[in-house]
Amino acid sequence: MLARSEEAIAATVALALVGALFLVWALVRASVAMVPWAVGLLAVGYVVALVVHGRHLDEAAPLVAVGLFLCAELASWSIDERFAIPTERAVMLARTFALGALAFASLAVGALAVGLSAAPIGSGLAWTVLGAASVVGIVGAAVVLARRT
Amino acid sequence: MTRHLSPRLPAYAAIAAAALLGGLALGRVELVALAAPFALAAVAAPAFARPPKIRGRVALDRERALESETVAAAIELTADAAERVDVMLELPAGLATESRNPRAVALGPDDTRTIDVPLRCDRWGAYLVGPALLRARDRLGFYAWEMRLGGSTPLRVYPTVEALHALLPPLETQVFVGNQVSRTKGDGIEFADIRAWAAGDRPRRVNWRATARRGELWVNERHPERNTDVVLFLDTFTDARLGRRGTLDLTVRAATSLAHRYLQRKDRVGLVSFGGFLSWLLPTSGTRQLYRIVDSLLQMDIVLSFAARGVDVLPPRSLPPKALVLALTPLLDPRTPPALLDLRARGFDLVVVEVSPVPFVDEGSDELEQLSYRLWRLSREAMRARYQQAGIPVVEWLDGVPLNVPLEEVARFRRYARPARA
């Protein structure tokens, strides 16, 4: 009930605004470390909006995700280039290509996830357990990677 | 090689984990889609990151150059593969480049690249160029590897030599043959005087015109050509500096020009660096001595010291008798004037070229500062008067004025003021 209230909509807008301001501040301060958290705040705003909106599936979620990711990456790239180091065209092209490929792959994975959820392939405890196991696996992999790095 | 991880990567992993957990808790598949790009980036970046193997070296086209000349530096790079390598050649102050430094290049597998960095030698000095600093990154900039390439390559930048029209002749010459016409009489080319013939005089010295007029044998006397000893006495206690110019720069340039010209004349030139760090070169002649002097000048620097110094700490051979001692000093340190007066008292033919610090000192804005500035100028004039009273020619040399001007001024002074002998 709280999620559907007017206060929740105001909180969504406020979160999005704070996220945007945080991103601008990160760009001005040239802090790469702050950029993902600013984008994270924007994502939280989107999630709150989803919850406020109700149970309806948002098909544009993969696009939003890729948009947020590109926002973070382009902001980081602009901070990386703040020293105006003359860069060869091949270097710029390689990064553009890598970023494009990653965004495209993410879009495909997100669309697949959204599409599978809409497909009538059943539900129940088994799917929930499988989903939970997948999440735990991915989180575990992320933790292992973080510890390795 | 040092590896750095971008702070984005752990943050992306955390965002992906939070979104997946949130999706599970709220039962929203949109959160899984939201996590997808961040999770992919967190997985793909370490999977594709490979530390690059970069080899190479930094080379200069020569080891010696003159001020304002350009030296070509080349950074040769070979790598198995590196998507992006930021290359920067570490340059000491005094060397500059107008080319792109740093720059980012891409290196393919077994690709060899040579990056040319033309170096402009702005200031004299002994420099170490390099090493090249490299930072290789993966394509998305999640990982960076930093390393140093090559060692430090020495580069000596010699000060430019000013064309001097005339040099200061010493009052007395030495016994060796040179280009300076001695005041003494002997075998030489320059006519000096005539005198009555004495036993042992060679017939070719007979002046037949004077002999015919006087009715007895008279012979010519000549001035022999001798060399001289010149000691360049540099005051390196203090340096008055404004921006890129200072009294030490002027001193070194003047010393180089003087050493070059005196050695061209077959004179023996020595060097005394009288400062916080005391050093000297015994007077010798020849091209090798010129290189010794210039190399010594390149390493000259201001070393702060509170030790009381006098000329008695110098070895006697560094100041040979009858040598012309040319002191180049800004007359700023209180230890220099007594040392110079001591030299004069010991009978050396001393000339003081005051490398004026005045152009490098700000006059001040308020009344008190300007008063202090005027008092300082007056105290300097008083010091100069003290030198002149002691029979020491002292001339002020201002930045931007050719060195010929103070030398000519000293020559004029010495034409009328001869040193008294004790």
Interface residues (C-beta under 8 A of the other chain):
Chain A: V32 A33 V35 P36 W37 V39 G40 A43 Y46 V47 L50 V51 L57 D58 A61 P62 V64 A65 V66 L68 F69 A72 E73 S76 W77 D80 F83 I85 P86 T87 E88 A90 V91 A94 R95 F97 A98 L99 L102 A103 A105 S106 V109 G110 A111 A113 V114 L116 S117 G131 A132 V135 I138 V139 A141 A142 V143 L145 A146 R148 T149
Chain B: L5 S6 P7 R8 L9 P10 A11 Y12 A13 A14 I15 A16 A17 A18 A19 L20 L21 G22 G23 L24 L26 R28 V29 E30 L31 V32 A33 L34 A35 A36 P37 F38 A39 L40 A41 A42 V43 A44 P46 E83 R84 D86 R100 P102 R103 A104 V105 A106 R139 L140 G141
